[in-house]
Amino acid sequence: MDKFESIRAFTQVVASGGFAAAARDMGLSRSAVNKLVIGLENELGVQLLHRSTRVVTPTETGLAFYERCIEILASLEEAERSVTQLHGEPRGRLRVNAPMSFGTMHLAPALADFLVQYPDLQVQLTLNDRFIDPIEEGFDVTVRIAEPQKTASLIVHSLAPAQRVLCAAPTYLETHGTPSHPNELRHHSCLHYGQLAVENQWMLMGGDGEYTVSVNGVLCSNNGEVLRDAAVRGLGITLLPRFLVGEELRRGTLQLVLPDYHPPELSIYVIYPVNRHLSTKIRLLVDFFQERFGHQPDWDL
């Protein structure tokens, strides 16, 4: 029995919450991962996991063993990182997940520069706006735009604020007037993120309090670039992150609306599984992202 591979399989099952997810992450079949863990249990003479048809959880003994194994694997990765830095470039594959618009506009060129710097690495970038489970789906690094949520199984690093602004084309405002208070948005065409069948509300905060306004317009979409382009064409007022509309605001094709009111602030941050926190590849990528986006991002200039 390859004890190291068995330990790696066991820790992956615990971190992933199941054999199927662990198998996907390791590139093995589910039966192969199960065989490795059973072999480890037989070797140790203890039961490490509670198994059911729906979930897999560590036993008390298994949890204690898992914590020690994580320390051992982290030490091995640290040793590997030291050797890599001394004797060569990092190698291997990184699976990265990110939101669609931020990914195409900002992450893609950043990753291209990263790969120029580390040519022996390979990146598989998957873009979607679905709120994925990075452990279940086997991603090494996930970029999110939301309110950071801490969990025991994930490391969280903030990159930059994701400030959102109200904006519209000068032609729209000349024709329909410029609102001076959030409640006036009810009488404007508001291009919003979501579905037609769902009531859409924008929350805005200012010096005179907090307002929740129901909005409607000629277009809604689940893609911010679609809403931005419609706003530039004069179809209405939209609420979007600065990273999407920064260039349009600089050029004057869009201008701020109600600049004294702002929605709750979101953050751009990266997360990755805790059992990979000393991986050379992940450390390099996270450091690169923090350097690229962590000071004053281009869209805020």
C-alpha positions as CSV (number, residue, x, y, z in Angstrom):
1,M,0.0,0.0,0.0
2,D,1.2,3.5,-0.9
3,K,0.7,5.1,2.5
4,F,1.3,8.6,1.2
5,E,-1.2,8.3,-1.5
6,S,-3.7,6.7,1.0
7,I,-3.2,9.6,3.4
8,R,-3.7,12.1,0.5
9,A,-6.9,10.3,-0.5
10,F,-8.2,10.3,3.1
11,T,-7.6,14.0,3.6
12,Q,-9.2,14.8,0.3
13,V,-12.3,12.9,1.1
14,V,-12.6,14.8,4.4
15,A,-12.0,18.1,2.8
16,S,-14.3,17.4,-0.1
17,G,-17.1,15.8,2.0
18,G,-17.3,12.7,-0.1
19,F,-15.6,10.2,-2.3
20,A,-16.9,11.4,-5.6
21,A,-15.6,15.0,-5.2
22,A,-12.3,13.7,-3.9
23,A,-12.0,11.4,-6.9
24,R,-12.6,14.2,-9.3
25,D,-10.0,16.4,-7.6
26,M,-7.4,13.6,-7.6
27,G,-8.1,12.4,-11.1
28,L,-8.9,8.9,-9.9
29,S,-12.0,6.7,-9.9
30,R,-14.3,6.7,-6.9
31,S,-13.6,3.0,-6.3
32,A,-9.8,3.7,-6.4
33,V,-10.1,6.4,-3.7
34,N,-12.4,4.2,-1.6
35,K,-9.8,1.4,-1.9
36,L,-7.0,3.7,-0.7
37,V,-8.9,4.8,2.3
38,I,-10.0,1.3,3.3
39,G,-6.4,0.2,3.0
40,L,-5.4,3.0,5.3
41,E,-8.1,2.0,7.8
42,N,-7.0,-1.6,7.7
43,E,-3.3,-0.6,8.1
44,L,-4.1,1.5,11.2
45,G,-6.7,-0.9,12.6
46,V,-9.3,2.0,13.2
47,Q,-12.3,3.4,11.4
48,L,-11.5,6.8,10.1
49,L,-14.8,7.7,8.4
50,H,-18.6,7.5,9.0
51,R,-20.1,6.5,5.6
52,S,-23.7,7.0,4.6
53,T,-25.5,7.2,1.2
54,R,-25.5,11.0,1.4
55,V,-22.5,12.2,3.4
56,V,-19.1,11.1,4.6
57,T,-17.8,12.5,7.9
58,P,-14.7,11.7,10.0
59,T,-15.0,9.7,13.2
60,E,-13.5,11.3,16.3
61,T,-10.3,9.3,15.7
62,G,-10.5,10.2,12.0
63,L,-10.7,13.9,12.7
64,A,-7.7,13.9,15.0
65,F,-5.8,11.9,12.4
66,Y,-6.9,14.3,9.6
67,E,-5.6,17.3,11.5
68,R,-2.2,15.6,11.9
69,C,-2.1,14.6,8.3
70,I,-2.8,18.1,7.1
71,E,0.2,19.3,9.1
72,I,2.4,16.6,7.6
73,L,1.2,17.4,4.0
74,A,1.7,21.1,4.6
75,S,5.2,20.5,5.7
76,L,5.9,18.4,2.7
77,E,4.5,21.1,0.4
78,E,6.6,23.7,2.2
79,A,9.7,21.5,1.6
80,E,8.7,21.1,-2.1
81,R,8.2,24.9,-2.4
82,S,11.7,25.5,-1.0
83,V,13.3,23.1,-3.4
84,T,11.3,24.5,-6.3
85,Q,12.4,28.1,-5.5
86,L,16.0,27.0,-5.3
87,H,16.2,24.7,-8.2
88,G,13.6,25.5,-10.8
89,E,10.3,27.0,-11.8
90,P,6.9,25.9,-10.5
91,R,5.2,23.3,-12.7
92,G,1.8,21.8,-13.1
93,R,-1.9,22.7,-13.5
94,L,-4.0,25.3,-11.7
95,R,-7.8,25.2,-12.0
96,V,-9.3,28.7,-11.6
97,N,-12.9,29.7,-11.4
98,A,-14.2,33.3,-11.7
99,P,-17.2,35.4,-12.5
100,M,-17.8,35.9,-16.2
101,S,-17.4,39.7,-16.7
102,F,-14.6,40.2,-14.3
103,G,-12.9,37.2,-15.8
104,T,-13.0,38.3,-19.4
105,M,-12.2,42.0,-18.7
106,H,-9.6,41.8,-15.9
107,L,-8.6,38.3,-14.9
108,A,-7.8,37.0,-18.4
109,P,-5.1,39.6,-19.2
110,A,-3.7,39.2,-15.6
111,L,-3.4,35.4,-16.1
112,A,-1.7,35.9,-19.4
113,D,0.9,38.0,-17.7
114,F,1.2,35.4,-14.9
115,L,1.8,32.6,-17.5
116,V,4.5,34.7,-19.2
117,Q,6.2,34.9,-15.9
118,Y,5.8,31.2,-15.1
119,P,5.8,29.4,-18.4
120,D,5.9,25.9,-16.9
121,L,2.5,26.3,-15.3
122,Q,-0.8,25.5,-17.0
123,V,-4.1,27.3,-16.1
124,Q,-7.6,26.0,-16.7
125,L,-9.9,29.0,-16.3
126,T,-13.6,28.4,-16.0
127,L,-15.9,31.5,-16.1
128,N,-19.5,31.5,-14.8
129,D,-21.6,33.5,-12.5
130,R,-22.8,30.5,-10.6
131,F,-22.0,30.3,-6.9
132,I,-19.8,27.2,-7.0
133,D,-18.5,25.0,-4.3
134,P,-14.7,25.1,-5.0
135,I,-14.0,21.9,-3.0
136,E,-16.8,19.9,-4.5
137,E,-15.9,21.0,-8.0
138,G,-12.1,20.7,-7.6
139,F,-11.0,24.3,-8.2
140,D,-7.6,25.3,-6.8
141,V,-8.4,29.0,-6.7
142,T,-11.8,30.7,-6.9
143,V,-12.4,34.4,-7.4
144,R,-15.6,35.8,-6.0
145,I,-17.4,39.1,-5.9
146,A,-19.5,39.2,-2.8
147,E,-19.3,39.6,1.0
148,P,-16.4,37.4,2.1
149,Q,-17.6,34.3,4.0
150,K,-15.1,32.5,6.3
151,T,-15.3,28.7,6.5
152,A,-13.1,26.1,8.2
153,S,-12.3,24.5,4.9
154,L,-11.3,27.6,2.9
155,I,-8.7,30.3,3.1
156,V,-9.9,33.8,2.1
157,H,-7.8,36.6,0.8
158,S,-9.3,40.0,-0.1
159,L,-8.1,41.6,-3.3
160,A,-10.0,44.9,-3.7
161,P,-13.3,46.5,-3.0
162,A,-16.0,46.0,-5.7
163,Q,-17.6,49.5,-5.5
164,R,-20.9,49.7,-7.4
165,V,-22.2,52.9,-8.9
166,L,-25.4,54.2,-10.6
167,C,-24.7,55.5,-14.0
168,A,-26.4,56.4,-17.3
169,A,-25.6,57.9,-20.7
170,P,-25.8,61.7,-21.0
171,T,-28.3,61.3,-23.8
172,Y,-30.7,59.4,-21.4
173,L,-30.4,62.0,-18.7
174,E,-30.9,64.9,-21.1
175,T,-34.1,63.3,-22.3
176,H,-35.6,61.9,-19.1
177,G,-34.0,64.1,-16.4
178,T,-31.5,63.3,-13.7
179,P,-32.9,61.9,-10.5
180,S,-31.9,63.8,-7.3
181,H,-33.2,61.2,-4.8
182,P,-33.4,57.4,-4.8
183,N,-37.2,57.3,-4.7
184,E,-37.2,59.0,-8.1
185,L,-35.7,55.9,-9.7
186,R,-39.2,54.3,-9.6
187,H,-40.0,56.7,-12.5
188,H,-37.0,55.8,-14.6
189,S,-36.0,53.0,-16.9
190,C,-33.6,51.0,-14.7
191,L,-31.5,48.3,-16.4
192,H,-31.2,45.6,-13.7
193,Y,-29.5,42.3,-13.0
194,G,-32.1,39.6,-12.6
195,Q,-35.3,38.3,-14.1
196,L,-38.4,39.9,-15.4
197,A,-40.7,37.7,-13.3
198,V,-38.9,38.8,-10.1
199,E,-39.4,42.1,-8.3
200,N,-36.1,43.9,-8.4
201,Q,-35.0,46.2,-5.6
202,W,-32.0,48.4,-5.3
203,M,-30.7,49.3,-1.8
204,L,-29.0,52.7,-1.5
205,M,-27.5,54.5,1.5
206,G,-26.8,58.2,1.9
207,G,-26.5,60.9,4.5
208,D,-30.3,61.0,4.9
209,G,-30.8,57.3,5.5
210,E,-31.2,54.0,3.7
211,Y,-33.6,53.4,0.8
212,T,-34.9,50.3,-0.9
213,V,-36.4,51.1,-4.3
214,S,-38.3,48.8,-6.6
215,V,-37.1,49.3,-10.1
216,N,-38.1,48.3,-13.6
217,G,-36.9,48.9,-17.1
218,V,-36.8,47.8,-20.7
219,L,-34.0,45.3,-20.1
220,C,-32.7,43.0,-17.5
221,S,-29.9,40.5,-17.8
222,N,-27.7,38.1,-15.8
223,N,-24.6,39.7,-17.5
224,G,-23.2,43.1,-16.5
225,E,-21.6,43.8,-19.9
226,V,-25.0,43.5,-21.5
227,L,-26.4,46.1,-19.1
228,R,-23.4,48.4,-19.5
229,D,-23.7,48.4,-23.3
230,A,-27.5,49.1,-23.1
231,A,-26.8,52.0,-20.7
232,V,-24.3,53.5,-23.1
233,R,-26.9,53.3,-25.8
234,G,-29.2,55.5,-23.7
235,L,-31.7,52.8,-22.6
236,G,-31.7,53.6,-18.9
237,I,-29.9,53.9,-15.6
238,T,-27.9,50.9,-14.4
239,L,-26.2,49.8,-11.2
240,L,-22.8,48.1,-11.9
241,P,-19.4,47.6,-10.4
242,R,-16.7,50.2,-11.3
243,F,-14.6,47.5,-12.9
244,L,-17.3,47.2,-15.5
245,V,-17.9,50.9,-16.2
246,G,-14.6,52.6,-15.2
247,E,-13.5,53.2,-18.8
248,E,-17.0,54.5,-19.9
249,L,-17.0,56.9,-17.0
250,R,-13.5,58.2,-18.0
251,R,-14.6,58.7,-21.6
252,G,-17.9,60.3,-20.6
253,T,-20.1,57.8,-22.5
254,L,-21.6,57.1,-19.0
255,Q,-21.9,59.5,-16.1
256,L,-22.6,59.0,-12.4
257,V,-26.2,59.3,-11.1
258,L,-26.9,60.0,-7.4
259,P,-23.2,60.0,-6.5
260,D,-24.0,60.7,-2.9
261,Y,-25.9,57.4,-2.5
262,H,-24.2,54.0,-2.7
263,P,-25.3,50.3,-2.4
264,P,-23.7,48.0,0.1
265,E,-20.1,47.4,-0.8
266,L,-18.9,44.1,-2.1
267,S,-15.3,42.7,-2.2
268,I,-13.3,40.9,-4.8
269,Y,-11.5,38.1,-3.1
270,V,-9.9,34.7,-3.7
271,I,-10.6,31.5,-1.9
272,Y,-8.8,28.2,-1.9
273,P,-9.0,24.9,0.1
274,V,-7.2,25.0,3.4
275,N,-5.3,21.8,2.6
276,R,-3.5,23.6,-0.2
277,H,-2.5,26.8,1.7
278,L,1.2,26.0,1.2
279,S,1.1,25.0,-2.4
280,T,3.8,26.9,-4.4
281,K,1.5,27.3,-7.4
282,I,-1.4,28.7,-5.4
283,R,0.8,31.0,-3.3
284,L,2.4,32.5,-6.4
285,L,-1.0,33.0,-8.1
286,V,-2.6,34.6,-5.0
287,D,0.4,36.9,-4.5
288,F,0.3,37.9,-8.2
289,F,-3.4,38.7,-7.9
290,Q,-2.9,40.8,-4.8
291,E,-0.1,42.7,-6.5
292,R,-2.2,43.2,-9.6
293,F,-5.5,44.2,-8.0
294,G,-4.7,44.9,-4.3
295,H,-3.5,48.5,-4.5
296,Q,-5.6,50.9,-6.6
297,P,-7.1,48.9,-9.4
298,D,-7.1,50.4,-12.9
299,W,-10.9,50.8,-12.9
300,D,-10.7,53.1,-9.9
301,L,-8.2,55.6,-11.3
